[in-house]
Amino acid sequence: MIEIGGQIYALSDPAVLAVIGGAGLALLIVALLIVAARAAGRSARAAEPLAQQLSHLGHRVQHLSDGQQQLAGGLTHVSEAQAASQANMLTLMEQRLAEVSAKMNDNLAGSATRTARSLGELQQRLETIDKAQRNIEKLSGDVLSLQDILSNKQTRGAFGEIQLNDIVEKALPRDSYALQATLSNGKRADCLIHLPNPPGPIVIDAKFPLEAYERLRKAGDDRALNEAAKELRASVKTHIKAISDKYILDGETADGALMFLPSEAVYAELHANFPELVREGFAARVWIVSPTTCMATLNTMRAILKDARMREQAGAIRKTLKQLHRDVELVVERVNKLHTHFNQARGDLEGIGTAAERAGKRAARLDNFDFEELEPAAEAQVVALRSSSDGA
C-alpha cells in the first residue's frame, strides 16, 4: 500500500504498477546516462551518437513524465470518483439498513401481536380441551360405573326396575299401579297395573338378557355367532316362560303380561333377527316391550283407565244432572213468581202515577181560583146571629 496526495493505492493496482514501471525506466535511463558520461571520456566520437540517443531518451523521459502526471491526475480522479461512489454507497446502505430495520421492527411487532393472539387462542383451546378431557374422564367413570352395574345380575335387575318405575310414574296416575306387588301365589311383580275388567290387572316384569346379547354382538366368526344366538334364544324363552307361569293368574290378573327390556338395542335385535321369539311371546301371551313401546302402551292403558273411571262415575253424573235439572226448574218457578210481582208492582206504580196526575190537576185549578170576585156574595149570605135575650 502506498499513499499519494493523501490517497492510498494498492500495489496490485494497474495504474500503480504502470507508475512504478515508469519510475524504474527513468532510473534505468539515469543509469544509462551515467554510463554514457563515463564512456564520453573514452571516445568523443562515440559521444555524439550517444548524446543524440540521450536527447532522444530525454524526450522519451519527458513524455513518460507527462504520461505519469496524466496518470496521477487520472488516478486522483478515479480515487475521488471511488470515494464519492463509496460515500453514496454508504449512504444508500444506511438508508436501506434503516428501511430494513423499520420493516423488521414492524414485522416483529406484528409477529409479536399475532403470536400473542395465537397464544391466547391456543390457551383458550387448551382450556376447552382440558374441560373436554375432564368431561371425558367423568363420562368414562360413569360408563365404568354403568358397566359395573350391568355386569352383576342383581344390580342389572335393579337397573331395569328403576327404569321401569320411572316410565310408569311418568305415564300413569299414582293410584293406578303398584310397585313390587305380591300376588296370591306369593310371587312379587315389578309392577302391577290396576286395569278394569276386562282385561283386569296386568303385570310388567323387567328382564335384561345382557350376557347373551353381548356375546352375540362381539361374535367374531359364524360359530361364535351361532352359539351366542342360541344362548340368546334360550335366555329369552326362559324369561317368557317364567313370566307366563308366575304372573298370569286366572281370575286375578289379565290373560297376558308384559316383559320390559330396558334396552332399545336388545329389543331391536329381537325383532330384526329373532322374530320367532316375538311370536313365541305372543303365543304365551307375554308381550315384549322396550322403553319407547312401553311408554306408548302405558299411555293406551291410561286412556282405558280414564274411560273406565268415567263409566264408574256415569251414575253420579246422571244423578248430578237430575239435581241440576230440578235446580233449573226451581229457578224458572221463582223467575215466574218474580215476574208476577213485577207486574203487580208495575200496576201499582201506574195507579200511583194516575192519582198523582189527578192531584196535580186539582192543585192547578186551586191555584188559578179568584177569591176576590166571590167576596160580596159571600157577605150577602152572612146571617146575623141573634142574642139570647131576643129569643126569649
C-alpha positions as CSV (number, residue, x, y, z in Angstrom):
1,M,0.0,0.0,0.0
2,I,1.4,3.5,-0.9
3,E,-0.1,7.0,-0.3
4,I,0.0,9.7,-3.0
5,G,-1.6,13.1,-2.4
6,G,-3.5,11.8,0.6
7,Q,-4.9,8.9,-1.4
8,I,-4.0,5.3,-0.6
9,Y,-3.3,2.9,-3.6
10,A,-2.8,-0.8,-3.6
11,L,0.4,-2.2,-5.1
12,S,-1.7,-4.5,-7.2
13,D,-3.5,-1.6,-8.8
14,P,-2.6,-1.5,-12.6
15,A,-2.1,2.3,-12.5
16,V,0.3,2.0,-9.6
17,L,2.2,-0.8,-11.5
18,A,2.4,1.5,-14.5
19,V,3.8,4.4,-12.4
20,I,6.4,2.1,-10.8
21,G,7.3,0.8,-14.2
22,G,7.8,4.3,-15.4
23,A,9.9,5.2,-12.4
24,G,12.1,2.1,-13.0
25,L,12.5,3.1,-16.6
26,A,13.6,6.6,-15.5
27,L,16.1,5.1,-13.2
28,L,17.4,2.9,-16.0
29,I,17.8,5.9,-18.2
30,V,19.7,7.8,-15.5
31,A,21.9,4.8,-15.1
32,L,22.5,4.7,-18.9
33,L,23.3,8.4,-18.8
34,I,25.9,7.8,-16.1
35,V,27.4,5.0,-18.1
36,A,27.3,7.2,-21.2
37,A,29.1,10.0,-19.4
38,R,31.8,7.7,-18.4
39,A,32.1,6.5,-21.9
40,A,32.3,10.1,-23.2
41,G,35.7,10.4,-21.8
42,R,36.9,7.5,-23.8
43,S,35.6,8.4,-27.2
44,A,34.4,11.8,-28.3
45,R,33.2,10.4,-31.5
46,A,31.1,7.9,-29.8
47,A,29.7,10.7,-27.6
48,E,27.8,12.3,-30.3
49,P,25.5,9.4,-31.2
50,L,25.2,8.8,-27.5
51,A,24.2,12.4,-27.0
52,Q,21.6,12.0,-29.7
53,Q,20.4,8.9,-28.0
54,L,20.4,10.6,-24.6
55,S,18.5,13.6,-26.1
56,H,16.0,11.1,-27.6
57,L,15.9,9.4,-24.3
58,G,15.3,12.7,-22.6
59,H,12.3,13.4,-24.8
60,R,11.1,9.9,-24.1
61,V,11.5,10.5,-20.4
62,Q,9.7,13.9,-20.7
63,H,6.9,12.0,-22.4
64,L,6.9,9.5,-19.7
65,S,6.8,12.2,-17.1
66,D,3.9,13.9,-18.8
67,G,2.2,10.5,-19.0
68,Q,3.0,9.9,-15.4
69,Q,1.4,13.3,-14.5
70,Q,-1.7,12.5,-16.6
71,L,-1.8,9.1,-14.9
72,A,-1.6,10.7,-11.5
73,G,-4.4,13.0,-12.4
74,G,-6.4,10.1,-13.7
75,L,-5.7,8.2,-10.5
76,T,-6.8,11.2,-8.5
77,H,-10.0,11.5,-10.5
78,V,-10.6,7.8,-10.1
79,S,-9.9,7.9,-6.4
80,E,-12.3,10.9,-6.0
81,A,-15.0,9.1,-8.0
82,Q,-14.4,6.0,-6.0
83,A,-14.6,8.0,-2.7
84,A,-17.9,9.6,-3.9
85,S,-19.2,6.2,-5.0
86,Q,-18.3,4.7,-1.6
87,A,-19.9,7.7,0.2
88,N,-23.1,7.3,-2.0
89,M,-23.0,3.5,-1.4
90,L,-22.6,4.0,2.3
91,T,-25.5,6.5,2.4
92,L,-27.7,4.1,0.3
93,M,-26.7,1.2,2.5
94,E,-27.5,3.2,5.6
95,Q,-30.9,4.1,4.1
96,R,-31.6,0.5,3.1
97,L,-30.5,-0.6,6.6
98,A,-32.8,1.9,8.2
99,E,-35.7,0.7,5.9
100,V,-34.9,-2.9,6.6
101,S,-34.7,-2.2,10.3
102,A,-38.0,-0.4,10.3
103,K,-39.6,-3.2,8.3
104,M,-38.1,-5.7,10.7
105,N,-39.4,-3.8,13.6
106,D,-42.9,-3.6,12.1
107,N,-42.7,-7.3,11.2
108,L,-41.5,-8.2,14.7
109,A,-44.3,-6.1,16.3
110,G,-46.9,-7.6,14.0
111,S,-45.4,-11.1,14.6
112,A,-45.5,-10.4,18.4
113,T,-49.1,-9.3,18.2
114,R,-50.1,-12.3,16.1
115,T,-48.1,-14.6,18.3
116,A,-49.7,-13.2,21.4
117,R,-53.2,-13.6,19.8
118,S,-52.3,-17.1,18.7
119,L,-51.1,-17.9,22.2
120,G,-54.3,-16.6,23.7
121,E,-56.4,-18.6,21.3
122,L,-54.2,-21.6,22.0
123,Q,-54.7,-21.1,25.7
124,Q,-58.5,-21.0,25.2
125,R,-58.4,-24.1,23.1
126,L,-56.2,-25.8,25.7
127,E,-58.7,-24.9,28.3
128,T,-61.5,-26.2,26.2
129,I,-59.6,-29.4,25.6
130,D,-58.9,-29.7,29.3
131,K,-62.5,-29.2,30.1
132,A,-63.5,-31.8,27.5
133,Q,-60.9,-34.1,28.9
134,R,-62.4,-33.8,32.3
135,N,-65.8,-34.5,30.9
136,I,-64.5,-37.5,29.1
137,E,-62.9,-38.7,32.3
138,K,-66.1,-38.2,34.1
139,L,-68.1,-39.9,31.4
140,S,-65.6,-42.8,31.4
141,G,-66.1,-43.1,35.1
142,D,-69.9,-43.1,34.6
143,V,-69.5,-45.7,31.8
144,L,-67.4,-47.8,34.1
145,S,-70.0,-47.5,36.8
146,L,-72.7,-48.5,34.4
147,Q,-70.6,-51.4,33.3
148,D,-70.2,-52.4,36.9
149,I,-73.9,-52.2,37.4
150,L,-74.7,-54.2,34.2
151,S,-72.0,-56.8,35.0
152,N,-73.9,-58.0,38.0
153,K,-77.3,-59.7,37.5
154,Q,-78.8,-58.4,40.8
155,T,-77.8,-54.8,40.1
156,R,-78.8,-55.2,36.4
157,G,-82.2,-56.3,37.5
158,A,-82.4,-53.3,39.9
159,F,-81.4,-51.0,37.0
160,G,-84.2,-52.4,34.8
161,E,-86.7,-52.0,37.7
162,I,-85.7,-48.4,38.3
163,Q,-86.1,-47.5,34.6
164,L,-89.5,-49.2,34.5
165,N,-90.6,-47.4,37.7
166,D,-89.6,-44.1,36.2
167,I,-91.5,-44.7,33.0
168,V,-94.7,-45.9,34.9
169,E,-94.6,-42.9,37.2
170,K,-94.5,-40.5,34.3
171,A,-97.3,-42.3,32.3
172,L,-99.9,-43.3,34.9
173,P,-101.7,-41.8,37.9
174,R,-100.2,-42.9,41.2
175,D,-103.3,-44.8,42.4
176,S,-103.5,-46.9,39.2
177,Y,-100.5,-49.1,39.7
178,A,-98.5,-50.8,42.5
179,L,-94.7,-51.5,42.5
180,Q,-93.3,-54.7,43.8
181,A,-96.9,-56.1,44.3
182,T,-97.2,-59.6,45.8
183,L,-99.7,-61.9,44.0
184,S,-101.8,-64.7,45.6
185,N,-99.2,-67.2,44.5
186,G,-96.5,-65.5,46.6
187,K,-94.7,-64.1,43.5
188,R,-93.7,-60.5,43.5
189,A,-94.2,-58.5,40.4
190,D,-92.1,-55.5,39.5
191,C,-95.2,-53.5,38.6
192,L,-99.0,-54.3,38.6
193,I,-101.3,-52.0,36.6
194,H,-104.9,-51.9,38.0
195,L,-106.8,-52.1,34.8
196,P,-110.6,-52.7,34.9
197,N,-112.2,-55.9,33.9
198,P,-111.7,-56.7,31.1
199,P,-108.8,-57.2,30.8
200,G,-108.1,-56.9,34.5
201,P,-104.8,-56.1,36.4
202,I,-101.7,-56.7,34.2
203,V,-98.2,-57.4,35.3
204,I,-95.0,-55.8,33.9
205,D,-91.7,-57.6,34.7
206,A,-88.3,-56.3,33.8
207,K,-85.8,-58.6,32.2
208,F,-82.4,-57.9,30.7
209,P,-80.6,-60.7,28.8
210,L,-77.4,-58.8,28.6
211,E,-74.7,-61.5,28.6
212,A,-76.2,-63.3,25.6
213,Y,-76.7,-60.1,23.7
214,E,-73.1,-59.0,24.4
215,R,-71.7,-62.4,23.2
216,L,-73.9,-62.0,20.1
217,R,-72.6,-58.5,19.4
218,K,-68.9,-59.5,20.0
219,A,-69.0,-62.7,18.0
220,G,-66.1,-62.9,15.5
221,D,-67.0,-65.9,13.4
222,D,-70.0,-67.9,12.4
223,R,-69.5,-70.5,15.1
224,A,-69.4,-67.9,17.9
225,L,-72.4,-66.1,16.3
226,N,-74.5,-69.3,16.3
227,E,-73.6,-70.1,19.9
228,A,-74.5,-66.6,21.0
229,A,-77.8,-66.6,19.1
230,K,-78.6,-70.0,20.6
231,E,-77.9,-68.6,24.1
232,L,-80.0,-65.5,23.5
233,R,-82.9,-67.7,22.3
234,A,-82.7,-69.9,25.4
235,S,-82.4,-66.8,27.7
236,V,-85.5,-65.0,26.2
237,K,-87.5,-68.3,26.1
238,T,-86.7,-68.8,29.8
239,H,-87.9,-65.3,30.7
240,I,-91.1,-65.7,28.6
241,K,-92.0,-69.0,30.4
242,A,-91.2,-67.6,33.8
243,I,-93.4,-64.5,33.3
244,S,-96.2,-66.7,31.8
245,D,-96.1,-69.1,34.8
246,K,-95.8,-66.6,37.6
247,Y,-97.8,-63.5,36.6
248,I,-100.7,-64.8,34.5
249,L,-103.3,-66.0,37.0
250,D,-106.9,-66.8,36.2
251,G,-109.4,-64.6,38.0
252,E,-106.7,-62.4,39.5
253,T,-104.7,-60.9,36.6
254,A,-105.3,-60.2,33.0
255,D,-104.8,-63.0,30.5
256,G,-101.4,-61.6,29.4
257,A,-98.3,-59.8,30.8
258,L,-95.5,-57.5,29.6
259,M,-91.8,-58.3,29.6
260,F,-89.9,-55.0,29.8
261,L,-86.5,-54.8,28.1
262,P,-84.6,-51.7,29.4
263,S,-82.6,-51.6,26.1
264,E,-83.7,-50.5,22.7
265,A,-80.8,-52.3,21.1
266,V,-81.8,-55.7,22.6
267,Y,-85.5,-55.0,21.6
268,A,-84.4,-54.1,18.0
269,E,-82.2,-57.2,17.8
270,L,-85.1,-59.5,18.8
271,H,-87.5,-58.0,16.3
272,A,-84.9,-57.8,13.5
273,N,-83.2,-61.2,13.8
274,F,-85.3,-63.3,16.2
275,P,-88.9,-62.8,15.1
276,E,-89.7,-66.4,16.3
277,L,-89.1,-65.3,19.9
278,V,-91.6,-62.5,19.5
279,R,-94.1,-64.8,18.0
280,E,-93.5,-67.3,20.9
281,G,-94.1,-64.5,23.3
282,F,-97.4,-63.7,21.6
283,A,-98.4,-67.4,21.8
284,A,-97.6,-67.4,25.6
285,R,-99.5,-64.1,26.0
286,V,-96.3,-62.3,27.0
287,W,-95.7,-59.1,25.1
288,I,-92.1,-57.8,24.8
289,V,-91.8,-54.0,25.2
290,S,-88.9,-51.5,25.1
291,P,-88.8,-48.2,27.0
292,T,-90.3,-46.5,24.0
293,T,-93.1,-49.0,23.3
294,C,-93.7,-49.4,27.0
295,M,-94.5,-45.7,27.2
296,A,-96.9,-45.9,24.3
297,T,-98.6,-49.0,25.9
298,L,-98.9,-47.2,29.2
299,N,-100.5,-44.2,27.5
300,T,-103.1,-46.5,26.0
301,M,-103.7,-48.0,29.4
302,R,-104.1,-44.5,30.8
303,A,-106.9,-43.9,28.2
304,I,-108.6,-47.2,29.3
305,L,-108.4,-46.2,32.9
306,K,-109.8,-42.8,32.1
307,D,-112.7,-44.3,30.2
308,A,-113.4,-46.9,33.0
309,R,-113.4,-44.1,35.6
310,M,-115.8,-42.1,33.6
311,R,-118.1,-45.1,33.3
312,E,-117.9,-45.6,37.1
313,Q,-118.9,-42.0,37.5
314,A,-121.7,-42.2,35.0
315,G,-124.4,-42.8,37.7
316,A,-123.1,-40.0,39.8
317,I,-123.0,-37.8,36.7
318,R,-126.7,-38.7,35.9
319,K,-127.7,-38.0,39.5
320,T,-126.0,-34.7,39.4
321,L,-127.6,-33.9,36.1
322,K,-131.1,-34.6,37.6
323,Q,-130.3,-32.4,40.5
324,L,-129.1,-29.7,38.2
325,H,-132.4,-30.1,36.1
326,R,-134.5,-29.7,39.3
327,D,-132.5,-26.7,40.3
328,V,-133.2,-25.2,36.9
329,E,-136.9,-25.8,37.3
330,L,-136.9,-24.1,40.7
331,V,-135.1,-21.2,39.2
332,V,-137.8,-21.0,36.4
333,E,-140.6,-21.1,39.0
334,R,-139.0,-18.3,41.0
335,V,-138.5,-16.3,37.9
336,N,-142.2,-16.6,37.1
337,K,-143.2,-15.6,40.6
338,L,-140.8,-12.6,40.4
339,H,-142.3,-11.7,37.0
340,T,-145.8,-11.7,38.7
341,H,-144.5,-9.5,41.5
342,F,-143.0,-7.2,38.9
343,N,-146.4,-7.0,37.0
344,Q,-148.2,-6.1,40.3
345,A,-145.6,-3.5,41.2
346,R,-145.9,-2.0,37.7
347,G,-149.7,-1.8,38.1
348,D,-149.4,-0.2,41.5
349,L,-146.9,2.3,40.0
350,E,-149.3,3.1,37.2
351,G,-152.1,3.7,39.7
352,I,-149.9,5.9,41.8
353,G,-148.9,7.8,38.7
354,T,-152.6,8.3,37.7
355,A,-153.5,9.6,41.2
356,A,-150.6,11.9,41.2
357,E,-151.6,13.3,37.9
358,R,-155.2,14.0,39.1
359,A,-153.9,15.6,42.3
360,G,-151.7,17.8,40.2
361,K,-154.6,18.9,38.0
362,R,-156.7,19.8,41.1
363,A,-153.8,21.7,42.6
364,A,-153.5,23.7,39.4
365,R,-157.3,24.6,39.5
366,L,-157.0,25.7,43.1
367,D,-154.0,27.8,42.2
368,N,-156.0,29.6,39.4
369,F,-159.2,30.2,41.5
370,D,-160.1,34.0,42.1
371,F,-161.1,34.6,45.7
372,E,-161.8,38.5,45.3
373,E,-164.7,38.1,42.9
374,L,-166.6,35.9,45.4
375,E,-166.3,38.2,48.5
376,P,-169.6,40.4,48.1
377,A,-171.8,37.4,47.5
378,A,-170.3,35.8,50.5
379,E,-171.1,38.9,52.6
380,A,-174.7,39.0,51.5
381,Q,-175.2,35.4,52.5
382,V,-173.9,36.1,56.0
383,V,-176.8,35.6,58.6
384,A,-176.7,37.8,61.7
385,L,-176.8,36.0,64.9
386,R,-179.4,36.9,67.5
387,S,-178.7,37.4,71.1
388,S,-180.2,35.1,73.7
389,S,-182.3,37.8,75.2
390,D,-184.0,38.4,71.8
391,G,-185.1,34.9,71.6
392,A,-186.5,34.9,75.0
